[in-house]
Amino acid sequence: MTAAASSTAVRPAAWPLAQGGAVLRVQRAPDAGDGVAAAIERDLETLATGAGLTLGAAGASAAVRLAGPAEPGGAPRRLAASTLRAGLDELADDPRTRDALASGLLVLDPDPGIVTTTLQALCGARPGPAAVALVRGADDPPGGWDRPLFDAGYVRLKPGAAAVIAEPADAYLRSDLLTDLGLLREPSSANAISMQTLGQNGRFANQLWQYGFLWLYGLRNNCRIQTPRWVGNLLYGVPAEPPDPSFTRQAFTVFTGVERHLWSMAEPPVNVDFFGYFQEIPESWRRHRQLLRRLFTPQPGFVDLIERWFKRSVPSGATLVGIHVRRGDYSYFDHTAVPWFRPIPIEWYDTFLEELWPTLERPALFVATDDAATVGPHFARYDPILAPSSEIAIPEFAFMPDFMGMQRSHVLAMVNSSFSRMAGLLADDGQVAYLPNMKTQRFERYAPWHEEDFWSRFEA
């Protein structure tokens, strides 16, 4: 990359996210030679030096200073850490610097060694700075560092979205802080990915997995996404750009996990049409869980009636226990050929509820099912809450009360279904999830965002 004057990266303006946020600058230390040591120096004169760190890398040392809420004129504090990653963790653990770091801005000069080393450190920070400004050379196009910054938990904003960051610098925000998706960057006009079968290959939850894959893949690889019209255009307000018919199709076998390699390739494919279900959770997705929830937040007009029904039906202060009892098409699949789609025996739910119920304060049972006439009476002793179709303004969205009920449950017993699995992924962080264990024949604790090989659990 071409070098550029780093002084143009930051405007002398108040950082909009929080008062007292740190401003850290990373640039090659004068005595670093060819090593990867970096100096982080105070950038805005109004901020006082809060901490100091000495690093050793490739035989060179560098000074690190954090501009934060210290007393004016205070001396830098020596940290115990010996690496940048450990230093960021130490600052994040210290109440004197934690808030300044979490609401701070990191400015990186376009030195590949410095950027790479710093991003490796950011991947371990708890949490990383709120935003990153990456200075570009005069001839460098925007988005050159989208991929590693995505993996570190950041997404690029459009020019002018962050007033404190000026050209020629790309502005990246930690995605869990992004509340307005309209601030996201405009992707490259040269590259795109498509899914011509979206809306036809699987029902609602399968479509969420497929679109979520496309959308995050596009953010990571600076490319547009192209799809036909599907339910998400109305429900979530996402746009639809028609697929390019000239793209070559790349198909992935169902439930094998082979598509995980797309998230670790040095040059992932673009200008292709993807086919598959894409129900794997790469490690990088875990840093963007709040962003995915914002993407799949329904527009108010489609859920107002459902929200009123929940308010009437769920007792105030109740601990909502959601269970998903999938029947319907699962009842007539050939379970030898497709073992993933076996119905979970009703007795397993009985055992789960009998053990769980006495441990909860004011429990209330919500039952999501496609066979309410049979399943509802089975749980009559719990006075279950079942979604009535009368609360749906548009019949095509009749599945939404069940989906939203599972999503907002405090405890959720999900099953071998993309429907309840996606509801659990989009739930608040405090939800406690359970999943059937086919070997022990009971529901067991499950971490939806952190455990891999979901579908292989149901092959036994």
Secondary structure, DSSP 8 states (H G I E B T S, - for coil): -----GGGSB-SS--SS-TT--EEEEEE-TT-TTS--EEEEE-STTSEEEEEEEEEETTEEEEEEEEES--TT----B-S-SSHHHHHHHHHH-TTTHHHHHT-EEEE-S-HHHHHHHHHHHTT-SS--SEEEEE--TT--TTTTHHHHHHTTEEEB-TTSSTTB-SSEEEEEEGGG---GGGB---EEEEEEE-TTTTTSS-HHHHHHHHHHHHHHHHHHTEEEE----HHHHHT--------TTSEEEE--TTS-GGGGGGT-SS---SEEEES------GGGGGGHHHHHHHT---HHHHHHHHHHHHHHS-TT-EEEEEEE--GGGGSS-TTT-GGG----HHHHHHHHHHHGGGSSSEEEEEEES-HHHHHHHTGGG--B---GGG-SSGGGTTHHHHHHHHT-SEEE--SSHHHHHHHHTS-TT-EEEEEETTTTEEEEE-TTT---TGGGG--
